[in-house]
């Protein structure tokens, strides 16, 4: 639902009721991920999407019915139909489940608070009950990055468990389903909760103020990364040379990495291919719990680099994390093509993709996301 947060916030500020339809489950090659939403206001204005066009008309009618007649939240399943090309169904062959509910802004202060936090650029999450006792379905909880949460889902114990796992997903930058409860001693109410996250942009740390870095900045920023370029040489590390970088830092790479903030979504790209920079930097980077570490260079450079890292007592399990030579084999030669090669490998690694052409595979394209047990 946070894909349409700006408009939903405006409707809430105007006190305008609306119907909200959210993708709560995806199977197969559905076009949009869990958490994507469509909304319809009382004027018939529609925003967002749940399927890229395949089932929008049917979802729109469901929302219109809720606005006109009220009623509890409704779950609707949509899947592929090969009997009629114009039947309501996903032509991509996937299946989605949509939860539609009527929202009265005055009755949803936690939801409104979350929309305000998103508009202010704060890192936060919305936990939404999508399965459980009928009277609880659709309830939301606003969970900021730190501090107290807003609202309640079921009971104190359930809220505590949901908030804990919601913050874990927020740190990971993931929107996902979690299952809680069912334990009569602690959390008696069994719930399935969809956690919508509005996380801070992940970081891409590019070391080496070279032409390849300029192109990588542009692609990295397009993909939503907060991009930093770091180089020890002030004549090269300038904002003018890297206009697409969010920041340019003049410092020895390993010293900067030792003091800057990183997490499990951080991508470290070492483009210097100079041992005096690479070895102390990679020795540190491979020991950090970052998401990706890659280093540029020829295969001969890679072998020499690995030997130097072994001499620096870097364990083999850490060396196995290094993506070198960096990038996928796309036959790229230009800085722009190389930037695509590098980011393609980052995307494949992050999503556990193979990096192979889809035409060479069999079976479903998108792997289903399983609910996370709390």
C-alpha atoms as a printed R data frame, in Angstrom:
    type eleno elety resid chain resno       x       y       z
1   ATOM     1    CA   UNK     A     1   0.000   0.000   0.000
2   ATOM     2    CA   UNK     A     2   2.937   2.341   0.503
3   ATOM     3    CA   UNK     A     3   3.324   2.522  -3.286
4   ATOM     4    CA   UNK     A     4   0.380   4.971  -3.225
5   ATOM     5    CA   UNK     A     5   1.080   6.539   0.187
6   ATOM     6    CA   UNK     A     6   1.106  10.166  -1.011
7   ATOM     7    CA   UNK     A     7  -2.412  10.046  -2.436
8   ATOM     8    CA   UNK     A     8  -3.785   8.000   0.464
9   ATOM     9    CA   UNK     A     9  -2.399  10.581   2.875
10  ATOM    10    CA   UNK     A    10  -4.118  13.369   0.948
11  ATOM    11    CA   UNK     A    11  -7.435  11.514   1.062
12  ATOM    12    CA   UNK     A    12  -7.004  10.929   4.792
13  ATOM    13    CA   UNK     A    13  -6.243  14.595   5.436
14  ATOM    14    CA   UNK     A    14  -9.464  15.459   3.590
15  ATOM    15    CA   UNK     A    15 -11.393  12.862   5.603
16  ATOM    16    CA   UNK     A    16 -12.354  11.100   2.368
17  ATOM    17    CA   UNK     A    17 -13.399   7.426   2.721
18  ATOM    18    CA   UNK     A    18 -11.848   5.010   0.243
19  ATOM    19    CA   UNK     A    19 -11.555   1.325  -0.517
20  ATOM    20    CA   UNK     A    20  -8.101  -0.195  -0.398
21  ATOM    21    CA   UNK     A    21  -7.202  -3.407  -2.265
22  ATOM    22    CA   UNK     A    22  -3.838  -4.931  -1.364
23  ATOM    23    CA   UNK     A    23  -1.977  -7.884  -2.879
24  ATOM    24    CA   UNK     A    24  -1.486 -10.209   0.110
25  ATOM    25    CA   UNK     A    25  -0.301 -13.370  -1.639
26  ATOM    26    CA   UNK     A    26   1.467 -14.092  -4.921
27  ATOM    27    CA   UNK     A    27   2.114 -17.415  -6.621
28  ATOM    28    CA   UNK     A    28   3.850 -18.019  -9.924
29  ATOM    29    CA   UNK     A    29   4.580 -15.291 -12.437
30  ATOM    30    CA   UNK     A    30   2.313 -12.570 -11.076
31  ATOM    31    CA   UNK     A    31   3.336  -9.120 -12.328
32  ATOM    32    CA   UNK     A    32   3.394  -7.184  -9.027
33  ATOM    33    CA   UNK     A    33   4.739  -8.124  -5.592
34  ATOM    34    CA   UNK     A    34   3.013  -8.594  -2.258
35  ATOM    35    CA   UNK     A    35   2.107  -5.269  -0.662
36  ATOM    36    CA   UNK     A    36   1.231  -3.478  -3.904
37  ATOM    37    CA   UNK     A    37  -2.154  -1.766  -3.665
38  ATOM    38    CA   UNK     A    38  -4.964  -0.087  -5.565
39  ATOM    39    CA   UNK     A    39  -7.407   2.364  -3.995
40  ATOM    40    CA   UNK     A    40 -10.723   3.888  -5.048
41  ATOM    41    CA   UNK     A    41 -12.309   6.955  -3.424
42  ATOM    42    CA   UNK     A    42 -15.973   7.888  -3.169
43  ATOM    43    CA   UNK     A    43 -15.727   9.883  -6.397
44  ATOM    44    CA   UNK     A    44 -14.647   6.792  -8.308
45  ATOM    45    CA   UNK     A    45 -11.033   7.977  -8.632
46  ATOM    46    CA   UNK     A    46  -8.655   5.032  -8.823
47  ATOM    47    CA   UNK     A    47  -4.925   5.005  -8.055
48  ATOM    48    CA   UNK     A    48  -2.336   2.247  -8.030
49  ATOM    49    CA   UNK     A    49  -2.456  -1.255  -9.449
50  ATOM    50    CA   UNK     A    50  -2.595  -4.847  -8.271
51  ATOM    51    CA   UNK     A    51  -1.826  -6.728 -11.469
52  ATOM    52    CA   UNK     A    52  -0.508  -4.350 -14.106
53  ATOM    53    CA   UNK     A    53  -3.923  -4.347 -15.801
54  ATOM    54    CA   UNK     A    54  -5.024  -7.989 -15.831
55  ATOM    55    CA   UNK     A    55  -7.681  -7.883 -13.112
56  ATOM    56    CA   UNK     A    56  -7.982  -4.179 -12.341
57  ATOM    57    CA   UNK     A    57 -11.589  -3.923 -13.527
58  ATOM    58    CA   UNK     A    58 -12.764  -6.725 -11.224
59  ATOM    59    CA   UNK     A    59 -10.902  -5.262  -8.241
60  ATOM    60    CA   UNK     A    60 -12.305  -1.821  -9.033
61  ATOM    61    CA   UNK     A    61 -15.858  -3.243  -8.953
62  ATOM    62    CA   UNK     A    62 -15.144  -4.938  -5.626
63  ATOM    63    CA   UNK     A    63 -13.924  -1.642  -4.181
64  ATOM    64    CA   UNK     A    64 -16.961   0.195  -5.531
65  ATOM    65    CA   UNK     A    65 -19.228  -2.370  -3.870
66  ATOM    66    CA   UNK     A    66 -17.517  -1.863  -0.495
67  ATOM    67    CA   UNK     A    67 -17.838   1.915  -0.806
68  ATOM    68    CA   UNK     A    68 -21.520   1.728  -1.726
69  ATOM    69    CA   UNK     A    69 -22.689  -1.021   0.611
70  ATOM    70    CA   UNK     A    70 -20.027  -1.351   3.317
71  ATOM    71    CA   UNK     A    71 -19.284  -4.743   4.778
72  ATOM    72    CA   UNK     A    72 -16.243  -6.528   6.194
73  ATOM    73    CA   UNK     A    73 -12.918  -6.818   4.358
74  ATOM    74    CA   UNK     A    74 -13.108  -9.261   1.466
75  ATOM    75    CA   UNK     A    75 -10.487 -11.638   0.064
76  ATOM    76    CA   UNK     A    76 -10.530 -12.325  -3.671
77  ATOM    77    CA   UNK     A    77  -8.434 -14.820  -5.648
78  ATOM    78    CA   UNK     A    78  -7.388 -14.264  -9.245
79  ATOM    79    CA   UNK     A    79  -5.579 -16.818 -11.370
80  ATOM    80    CA   UNK     A    80  -4.860 -17.688 -14.989
81  ATOM    81    CA   UNK     A    81  -7.823 -18.486 -17.272
82  ATOM    82    CA   UNK     A    82  -7.156 -20.199 -20.604
83  ATOM    83    CA   UNK     A    83 -10.833 -20.706 -21.507
84  ATOM    84    CA   UNK     A    84 -11.596 -17.135 -22.406
85  ATOM    85    CA   UNK     A    85  -8.948 -14.607 -23.369
86  ATOM    86    CA   UNK     A    86 -11.145 -11.859 -21.953
87  ATOM    87    CA   UNK     A    87 -12.085 -13.632 -18.728
88  ATOM    88    CA   UNK     A    88 -11.085 -12.153 -15.400
89  ATOM    89    CA   UNK     A    89  -7.697 -13.706 -14.850
90  ATOM    90    CA   UNK     A    90  -3.963 -13.177 -14.995
91  ATOM    91    CA   UNK     A    91  -2.674 -13.683 -18.514
92  ATOM    92    CA   UNK     A    92   0.850 -14.030 -17.117
93  ATOM    93    CA   UNK     A    93  -0.088 -17.396 -15.628
94  ATOM    94    CA   UNK     A    94   0.316 -16.430 -11.962
95  ATOM    95    CA   UNK     A    95  -2.092 -16.242  -9.072
96  ATOM    96    CA   UNK     A    96  -2.722 -13.411  -6.633
97  ATOM    97    CA   UNK     A    97  -4.882 -12.942  -3.559
98  ATOM    98    CA   UNK     A    98  -6.228  -9.471  -2.887
99  ATOM    99    CA   UNK     A    99  -7.615  -8.101   0.363
100 ATOM   100    CA   UNK     A   100 -10.141  -5.280  -0.181
101 ATOM   101    CA   UNK     A   101 -11.410  -3.153   2.712
102 ATOM   102    CA   UNK     A   102 -13.211   0.127   3.259
103 ATOM   103    CA   UNK     A   103 -11.137   2.714   5.110
104 ATOM   104    CA   UNK     A   104 -12.642   5.525   7.167
105 ATOM   105    CA   UNK     A   105  -9.691   7.836   7.946
106 ATOM   106    CA   UNK     A   106 -11.165   9.029  11.235
107 ATOM   107    CA   UNK     A   107 -11.249   5.424  12.474
108 ATOM   108    CA   UNK     A   108  -7.651   4.583  11.467
109 ATOM   109    CA   UNK     A   109  -5.211   6.831  13.405
110 ATOM   110    CA   UNK     A   110  -2.296   4.322  13.256
111 ATOM   111    CA   UNK     A   111  -2.694   4.050   9.481
112 ATOM   112    CA   UNK     A   112  -2.810   7.840   9.091
113 ATOM   113    CA   UNK     A   113   0.249   8.209  11.361
114 ATOM   114    CA   UNK     A   114   2.167   5.777   9.160
115 ATOM   115    CA   UNK     A   115   1.268   7.722   6.015
116 ATOM   116    CA   UNK     A   116   2.453  10.942   7.689
117 ATOM   117    CA   UNK     A   117   5.750   9.247   8.610
118 ATOM   118    CA   UNK     A   118   6.268   8.043   5.044
119 ATOM   119    CA   UNK     A   119   5.579  11.549   3.713
120 ATOM   120    CA   UNK     A   120   8.162  12.937   6.139
121 ATOM   121    CA   UNK     A   121  10.760  10.475   4.824
122 ATOM   122    CA   UNK     A   122  10.956   8.441   8.022
123 ATOM   123    CA   UNK     A   123  11.812   4.760   8.093
124 ATOM   124    CA   UNK     A   124   8.711   2.922   9.302
125 ATOM   125    CA   UNK     A   125   6.400  -0.012   8.648
126 ATOM   126    CA   UNK     A   126   2.710  -0.852   8.617
127 ATOM   127    CA   UNK     A   127   1.675  -4.262   9.964
128 ATOM   128    CA   UNK     A   128  -1.710  -5.323   8.536
129 ATOM   129    CA   UNK     A   129  -3.709  -8.389   9.596
130 ATOM   130    CA   UNK     A   130  -4.644 -10.351   6.477
131 ATOM   131    CA   UNK     A   131  -5.813 -13.607   8.044
132 ATOM   132    CA   UNK     A   132  -7.258 -14.493  11.429
133 ATOM   133    CA   UNK     A   133 -10.491 -13.824  13.302
134 ATOM   134    CA   UNK     A   134 -12.897 -11.971  10.999
135 ATOM   135    CA   UNK     A   135 -13.242  -8.938  13.240
136 ATOM   136    CA   UNK     A   136  -9.450  -8.396  13.199
137 ATOM   137    CA   UNK     A   137  -8.782  -8.627   9.456
138 ATOM   138    CA   UNK     A   138  -7.629  -5.301   8.059
139 ATOM   139    CA   UNK     A   139  -6.386  -3.873  11.356
140 ATOM   140    CA   UNK     A   140  -3.085  -2.012  11.123
141 ATOM   141    CA   UNK     A   141  -0.182  -1.145  13.364
142 ATOM   142    CA   UNK     A   142   2.269   1.704  12.708
143 ATOM   143    CA   UNK     A   143   5.802   0.662  13.671
144 ATOM   144    CA   UNK     A   144   8.512   3.367  13.497
145 ATOM   145    CA   UNK     A   145  12.184   2.454  13.308
146 ATOM   146    CA   UNK     A   146  12.485   3.153  17.033
147 ATOM   147    CA   UNK     A   147  10.185   4.247  19.819
148 ATOM   148    CA   UNK     A   148   6.630   3.190  20.639
149 ATOM   149    CA   UNK     A   149   4.262   1.812  18.032
150 ATOM   150    CA   UNK     A   150   0.788   3.155  17.251
151 ATOM   151    CA   UNK     A   151  -2.356   1.055  17.556
152 ATOM   152    CA   UNK     A   152  -3.041  -2.545  18.496
153 ATOM   153    CA   UNK     A   153  -3.746  -5.665  16.478
154 ATOM   154    CA   UNK     A   154  -5.118  -8.148  18.971
155 ATOM   155    CA   UNK     A   155  -3.459  -8.163  22.367
156 ATOM   156    CA   UNK     A   156  -0.282  -7.019  24.084
157 ATOM   157    CA   UNK     A   157   1.577 -10.276  23.512
158 ATOM   158    CA   UNK     A   158   0.670 -10.441  19.824
159 ATOM   159    CA   UNK     A   159   1.576  -6.784  19.373
160 ATOM   160    CA   UNK     A   160   4.976  -7.323  21.007
161 ATOM   161    CA   UNK     A   161   5.813 -10.264  18.734
162 ATOM   162    CA   UNK     A   162   4.599  -8.455  15.596
163 ATOM   163    CA   UNK     A   163   6.573  -5.290  16.422
164 ATOM   164    CA   UNK     A   164   9.762  -7.307  17.001
165 ATOM   165    CA   UNK     A   165   9.563  -9.080  13.649
166 ATOM   166    CA   UNK     A   166   8.316  -5.984  11.839
167 ATOM   167    CA   UNK     A   167  11.444  -4.097  12.921
168 ATOM   168    CA   UNK     A   168  13.590  -6.991  11.712
169 ATOM   169    CA   UNK     A   169  11.936  -6.759   8.290
170 ATOM   170    CA   UNK     A   170  12.337  -2.987   8.353
171 ATOM   171    CA   UNK     A   171  16.076  -3.346   8.957
172 ATOM   172    CA   UNK     A   172  16.224  -5.770   6.021
173 ATOM   173    CA   UNK     A   173  14.104  -3.470   3.827
174 ATOM   174    CA   UNK     A   174  11.635  -6.295   3.107
175 ATOM   175    CA   UNK     A   175   7.861  -6.349   2.706
176 ATOM   176    CA   UNK     A   176   6.705  -9.834   3.699
177 ATOM   177    CA   UNK     A   177   4.116 -11.960   5.473
178 ATOM   178    CA   UNK     A   178   4.658 -13.237   9.011
179 ATOM   179    CA   UNK     A   179   2.647 -15.699  11.063
180 ATOM   180    CA   UNK     A   180   2.245 -15.195  14.805
181 ATOM   181    CA   UNK     A   181   0.233 -16.631  17.641
182 ATOM   182    CA   UNK     A   182  -1.447 -19.959  18.137
183 ATOM   183    CA   UNK     A   183   0.372 -20.490  21.454
184 ATOM   184    CA   UNK     A   184  -2.189 -20.672  24.255
185 ATOM   185    CA   UNK     A   185   0.396 -19.708  26.890
186 ATOM   186    CA   UNK     A   186   1.746 -16.577  25.192
187 ATOM   187    CA   UNK     A   187  -0.074 -15.508  22.013
188 ATOM   188    CA   UNK     A   188  -3.387 -17.376  21.778
189 ATOM   189    CA   UNK     A   189  -4.697 -15.612  18.670
190 ATOM   190    CA   UNK     A   190  -3.210 -16.982  15.438
191 ATOM   191    CA   UNK     A   191  -2.666 -14.236  12.877
192 ATOM   192    CA   UNK     A   192  -1.115 -13.797   9.452
193 ATOM   193    CA   UNK     A   193   0.275 -10.287   9.148
194 ATOM   194    CA   UNK     A   194   1.539  -8.471   6.070
195 ATOM   195    CA   UNK     A   195   4.341  -6.068   6.908
196 ATOM   196    CA   UNK     A   196   4.684  -3.104   4.534
197 ATOM   197    CA   UNK     A   197   8.088  -1.443   4.918
198 ATOM   198    CA   UNK     A   198   9.253   2.057   4.067
199 ATOM   199    CA   UNK     A   199  12.951   1.547   4.680
200 ATOM   200    CA   UNK     A   200  15.867   3.864   4.176
201 ATOM   201    CA   UNK     A   201  17.560   3.501   0.818
202 ATOM   202    CA   UNK     A   202  20.215   0.770   0.805
203 ATOM   203    CA   UNK     A   203  23.789   1.956   0.377
204 ATOM   204    CA   UNK     A   204  26.107   1.375  -2.542
205 ATOM   205    CA   UNK     A   205  29.713   2.133  -1.636
206 ATOM   206    CA   UNK     A   206  31.908   2.594  -4.703
207 ATOM   207    CA   UNK     A   207  35.639   2.713  -4.047
208 ATOM   208    CA   UNK     A   208  37.741   4.169  -6.841
209 ATOM   209    CA   UNK     A   209  37.028   7.472  -8.617
210 ATOM   210    CA   UNK     A   210  37.276   6.035 -12.138
211 ATOM   211    CA   UNK     A   211  35.121   6.249 -15.288
212 ATOM   212    CA   UNK     A   212  33.405   2.982 -14.407
213 ATOM   213    CA   UNK     A   213  32.397   4.510 -11.069
214 ATOM   214    CA   UNK     A   214  30.641   7.417 -12.792
215 ATOM   215    CA   UNK     A   215  28.451   5.045 -14.805
216 ATOM   216    CA   UNK     A   216  27.840   2.793 -11.786
217 ATOM   217    CA   UNK     A   217  26.675   5.817  -9.787
218 ATOM   218    CA   UNK     A   218  23.987   6.538 -12.343
219 ATOM   219    CA   UNK     A   219  22.686   2.961 -12.506
220 ATOM   220    CA   UNK     A   220  22.917   2.480  -8.748
221 ATOM   221    CA   UNK     A   221  20.898   5.593  -8.064
222 ATOM   222    CA   UNK     A   222  18.307   4.522 -10.652
223 ATOM   223    CA   UNK     A   223  17.934   1.246  -8.724
224 ATOM   224    CA   UNK     A   224  17.247   3.151  -5.510
225 ATOM   225    CA   UNK     A   225  20.632   3.019  -3.804
226 ATOM   226    CA   UNK     A   226  22.159   5.835  -1.787
227 ATOM   227    CA   UNK     A   227  25.450   6.013  -3.672
228 ATOM   228    CA   UNK     A   228  28.781   7.032  -2.150
229 ATOM   229    CA   UNK     A   229  32.056   7.334  -4.080
230 ATOM   230    CA   UNK     A   230  35.245   7.172  -2.031
231 ATOM   231    CA   UNK     A   231  38.831   7.700  -3.194
232 ATOM   232    CA   UNK     A   232  41.992   8.783  -1.433
233 ATOM   233    CA   UNK     A   233  42.965  11.140  -4.291
234 ATOM   234    CA   UNK     A   234  41.286  14.549  -3.932
235 ATOM   235    CA   UNK     A   235  41.983  15.553  -7.535
236 ATOM   236    CA   UNK     A   236  39.732  12.708  -8.739
237 ATOM   237    CA   UNK     A   237  37.177  12.496  -5.925
238 ATOM   238    CA   UNK     A   238  35.020  15.499  -6.804
239 ATOM   239    CA   UNK     A   239  31.263  15.986  -7.036
240 ATOM   240    CA   UNK     A   240  31.679  17.477 -10.502
241 ATOM   241    CA   UNK     A   241  33.053  14.176 -11.807
242 ATOM   242    CA   UNK     A   242  30.266  12.168 -10.127
243 ATOM   243    CA   UNK     A   243  27.073  14.220 -10.389
244 ATOM   244    CA   UNK     A   244  24.873  11.157  -9.801
245 ATOM   245    CA   UNK     A   245  26.531  10.249  -6.505
246 ATOM   246    CA   UNK     A   246  24.738  11.225  -3.304
247 ATOM   247    CA   UNK     A   247  28.105  11.948  -1.722
248 ATOM   248    CA   UNK     A   248  31.775  11.920  -2.681
249 ATOM   249    CA   UNK     A   249  34.332  11.242   0.057
250 ATOM   250    CA   UNK     A   250  38.085  11.874  -0.020
251 ATOM   251    CA   UNK     A   251  39.626   9.307   2.303
252 ATOM   252    CA   UNK     A   252  41.590   6.086   2.247
253 ATOM   253    CA   UNK     A   253  38.950   3.467   1.404
254 ATOM   254    CA   UNK     A   254  39.525   1.132   4.359
255 ATOM   255    CA   UNK     A   255  39.497   4.027   6.806
256 ATOM   256    CA   UNK     A   256  36.183   5.281   5.462
257 ATOM   257    CA   UNK     A   257  34.616   1.812   5.498
258 ATOM   258    CA   UNK     A   258  35.695   1.346   9.112
259 ATOM   259    CA   UNK     A   259  33.665   4.351  10.298
260 ATOM   260    CA   UNK     A   260  30.702   4.532   7.921
261 ATOM   261    CA   UNK     A   261  27.335   2.822   8.465
262 ATOM   262    CA   UNK     A   262  26.696  -0.488   6.690
263 ATOM   263    CA   UNK     A   263  24.085  -3.226   6.953
264 ATOM   264    CA   UNK     A   264  22.908  -6.410   5.268
265 ATOM   265    CA   UNK     A   265  21.652  -4.471   2.213
266 ATOM   266    CA   UNK     A   266  24.916  -2.601   1.570
267 ATOM   267    CA   UNK     A   267  26.726  -3.262  -1.718
268 ATOM   268    CA   UNK     A   268  30.497  -2.691  -1.706
269 ATOM   269    CA   UNK     A   269  32.030  -2.229  -5.171
270 ATOM   270    CA   UNK     A   270  35.837  -2.005  -5.323
271 ATOM   271    CA   UNK     A   271  36.930  -0.557  -8.665
272 ATOM   272    CA   UNK     A   272  40.461   0.588  -7.815
273 ATOM   273    CA   UNK     A   273  42.279  -2.682  -8.744
274 ATOM   274    CA   UNK     A   274  45.311  -1.315  -6.897
275 ATOM   275    CA   UNK     A   275  46.668  -3.577  -4.153
276 ATOM   276    CA   UNK     A   276  47.584  -0.764  -1.768
277 ATOM   277    CA   UNK     A   277  43.909   0.218  -1.692
278 ATOM   278    CA   UNK     A   278  42.271  -3.146  -2.363
279 ATOM   279    CA   UNK     A   279  43.849  -5.404   0.238
280 ATOM   280    CA   UNK     A   280  43.145  -3.434   3.445
281 ATOM   281    CA   UNK     A   281  39.712  -2.494   2.082
282 ATOM   282    CA   UNK     A   282  38.662  -6.027   1.099
283 ATOM   283    CA   UNK     A   283  40.087  -7.504   4.280
284 ATOM   284    CA   UNK     A   284  37.657  -5.308   6.216
285 ATOM   285    CA   UNK     A   285  34.716  -5.522   3.812
286 ATOM   286    CA   UNK     A   286  34.707  -9.332   3.732
287 ATOM   287    CA   UNK     A   287  34.525  -9.411   7.536
288 ATOM   288    CA   UNK     A   288  31.474  -7.131   7.640
289 ATOM   289    CA   UNK     A   289  27.860  -8.422   7.385
290 ATOM   290    CA   UNK     A   290  27.212  -6.501   4.155
291 ATOM   291    CA   UNK     A   291  25.064  -7.868   1.333
292 ATOM   292    CA   UNK     A   292  27.571  -7.855  -1.529
293 ATOM   293    CA   UNK     A   293  31.313  -7.367  -2.039
294 ATOM   294    CA   UNK     A   294  32.727  -7.193  -5.549
295 ATOM   295    CA   UNK     A   295  36.129  -6.210  -6.917
296 ATOM   296    CA   UNK     A   296  37.145  -5.199 -10.440
297 ATOM   297    CA   UNK     A   297  40.141  -6.592 -12.284
298 ATOM   298    CA   UNK     A   298  41.336  -9.217 -14.723
299 ATOM   299    CA   UNK     A   299  41.498 -12.885 -13.783
300 ATOM   300    CA   UNK     A   300  45.261 -12.486 -13.259
301 ATOM   301    CA   UNK     A   301  44.590  -9.510 -10.971
302 ATOM   302    CA   UNK     A   302  41.995 -11.587  -9.124
303 ATOM   303    CA   UNK     A   303  44.420 -14.475  -8.517
304 ATOM   304    CA   UNK     A   304  47.115 -12.096  -7.280
305 ATOM   305    CA   UNK     A   305  44.565 -10.332  -5.050
306 ATOM   306    CA   UNK     A   306  43.366 -13.629  -3.554
307 ATOM   307    CA   UNK     A   307  46.942 -14.646  -2.740
308 ATOM   308    CA   UNK     A   308  47.577 -11.310  -1.011
309 ATOM   309    CA   UNK     A   309  44.356 -11.646   0.988
310 ATOM   310    CA   UNK     A   310  45.379 -15.139   2.091
311 ATOM   311    CA   UNK     A   311  48.739 -13.735   3.170
312 ATOM   312    CA   UNK     A   312  46.754 -11.165   5.170
313 ATOM   313    CA   UNK     A   313  45.052 -14.069   7.017
314 ATOM   314    CA   UNK     A   314  41.612 -13.613   5.470
315 ATOM   315    CA   UNK     A   315  39.699 -16.888   6.112
316 ATOM   316    CA   UNK     A   316  38.588 -18.987   3.153
317 ATOM   317    CA   UNK     A   317  34.914 -18.649   4.079
318 ATOM   318    CA   UNK     A   318  35.281 -14.879   3.765
319 ATOM   319    CA   UNK     A   319  37.152 -15.137   0.475
320 ATOM   320    CA   UNK     A   320  34.220 -17.190  -0.856
321 ATOM   321    CA   UNK     A   321  32.012 -14.110  -0.432
322 ATOM   322    CA   UNK     A   322  34.078 -12.064  -2.896
323 ATOM   323    CA   UNK     A   323  32.597 -11.496  -6.357
324 ATOM   324    CA   UNK     A   324  35.671 -11.105  -8.513
325 ATOM   325    CA   UNK     A   325  36.068 -10.335 -11.324
326 ATOM   326    CA   UNK     A   326  33.035  -8.200 -10.569
327 ATOM   327    CA   UNK     A   327  29.831  -8.458 -12.623
328 ATOM   328    CA   UNK     A   328  28.050 -10.917 -14.903
329 ATOM   329    CA   UNK     A   329  29.412 -11.980 -18.274
330 ATOM   330    CA   UNK     A   330  27.414  -9.689 -20.575
331 ATOM   331    CA   UNK     A   331  30.260  -9.019 -22.973
332 ATOM   332    CA   UNK     A   332  30.285  -5.407 -21.744
333 ATOM   333    CA   UNK     A   333  33.199  -3.162 -22.657
334 ATOM   334    CA   UNK     A   334  32.015   0.395 -22.031
335 ATOM   335    CA   UNK     A   335  31.668   1.941 -18.552
336 ATOM   336    CA   UNK     A   336  27.900   1.990 -19.027
337 ATOM   337    CA   UNK     A   337  27.738  -1.665 -20.054
338 ATOM   338    CA   UNK     A   338  30.032  -2.622 -17.189
339 ATOM   339    CA   UNK     A   339  27.774  -0.782 -14.756
340 ATOM   340    CA   UNK     A   340  24.835  -2.861 -15.999
341 ATOM   341    CA   UNK     A   341  26.948  -6.013 -15.610
342 ATOM   342    CA   UNK     A   342  27.817  -5.141 -12.002
343 ATOM   343    CA   UNK     A   343  24.302  -4.175 -10.947
344 ATOM   344    CA   UNK     A   344  22.865  -7.249 -12.674
345 ATOM   345    CA   UNK     A   345  25.097  -9.401 -10.493
346 ATOM   346    CA   UNK     A   346  24.053  -7.459  -7.380
347 ATOM   347    CA   UNK     A   347  20.367  -7.964  -8.236
348 ATOM   348    CA   UNK     A   348  20.875 -11.680  -8.937
349 ATOM   349    CA   UNK     A   349  22.843 -12.169  -5.713
350 ATOM   350    CA   UNK     A   350  20.326 -10.236  -3.614
351 ATOM   351    CA   UNK     A   351  17.369 -12.182  -4.980
352 ATOM   352    CA   UNK     A   352  19.183 -15.532  -5.255
353 ATOM   353    CA   UNK     A   353  18.811 -15.540  -9.005
354 ATOM   354    CA   UNK     A   354  20.954 -17.630 -11.313
355 ATOM   355    CA   UNK     A   355  21.946 -14.864 -13.700
356 ATOM   356    CA   UNK     A   356  21.100 -17.198 -16.599
357 ATOM   357    CA   UNK     A   357  18.776 -16.260 -19.495
358 ATOM   358    CA   UNK     A   358  15.150 -17.029 -18.617
359 ATOM   359    CA   UNK     A   359  14.848 -18.797 -21.989
360 ATOM   360    CA   UNK     A   360  17.354 -21.394 -20.727
361 ATOM   361    CA   UNK     A   361  15.284 -22.316 -17.688
362 ATOM   362    CA   UNK     A   362  12.110 -24.272 -17.013
363 ATOM   363    CA   UNK     A   363   9.304 -23.906 -14.491
364 ATOM   364    CA   UNK     A   364   8.061 -20.735 -12.872
365 ATOM   365    CA   UNK     A   365   9.930 -17.457 -13.296
366 ATOM   366    CA   UNK     A   366   9.150 -15.982  -9.883
367 ATOM   367    CA   UNK     A   367   9.665 -18.100  -6.812
368 ATOM   368    CA   UNK     A   368   6.911 -17.732  -4.201
369 ATOM   369    CA   UNK     A   369   7.745 -15.866  -1.012
370 ATOM   370    CA   UNK     A   370   6.927 -18.004   2.008
371 ATOM   371    CA   UNK     A   371   5.408 -16.520   5.182
372 ATOM   372    CA   UNK     A   372   8.044 -15.947   7.819
373 ATOM   373    CA   UNK     A   373   7.359 -17.826  11.083
374 ATOM   374    CA   UNK     A   374   7.546 -15.476  14.057
